[in-house]
Amino acid sequence: VSVSPAIAAAGELTIAHGVNMEFESSARINVYGELIARAATVGGITFTRRGTGTWYGLRFLTAGHGELDLCSIQYATYGIDLASNGTVDLSRTSIQDCNYGVRASNGTISFTNNQIFDNTGYGVYLSGANPHFGTSVNEWNDILDNGNGQAGRNLRNGPTDISANFVWWGTTVPSEVEEGLWHEPDDNNLGLIDWDPYCTEEHDIIVT
């Protein structure tokens, strides 16, 4: 992909299992309509860079909607950039080696059984979106090792209180979980993140 295609407001793009999309530097998919990417096995659909540059990512605008399952997103500026008032359902997908794994300023994004790790800026950066994390241990998410060791880079909250339960944060030590979060205790302008109960690496519940 050398240009930035747009999915029109009334349009839909379905990406089939086995497709590997490679993007030139700064290219992206602008989604005003609907992007459907459901694979049959883990990593069955890949969004990555071509060469050594960084591509922009999957960008959702206006009322853009997305459904991604069993995908892999790598080497983007923003793996998912949700700036629409639509919804993105993200499940069983890995996002790694990006700058921001997920950046969401509007709309609703749901996380189920995803792995968001080794992103250099933030794992998940919220600034106004409505996030939904798992409601049981079977709907775990892994959000860890983001930000190159900087504090508060696994999950940065927006202005409202949220629940981010049943997540494996890369540690079972409560103070270390807290160190990876940026929310009300760190900035009075942000909402509180409720992260308890949380998971071990084997996705068993740990209650602090």
Secondary structure, 3 states (H helix, E strand, C coil): CCCCCEECCCCEEEECCCCEEEECCCCEEEECCEEEEECCCCCCEEEEECCCCCEEEEEECCCCEEEEECEEEECEEEEEEECCCCEEEEECCEEECCCEEEEECCCEEEEECCEEECCCCEEEEECCCEEECCCCHHHCEEEECCCCCCCCCCEECCCCCEECCCEECCCCCHHHHHHCEECCCCCCCCCCEECCCEECCCCCEECC
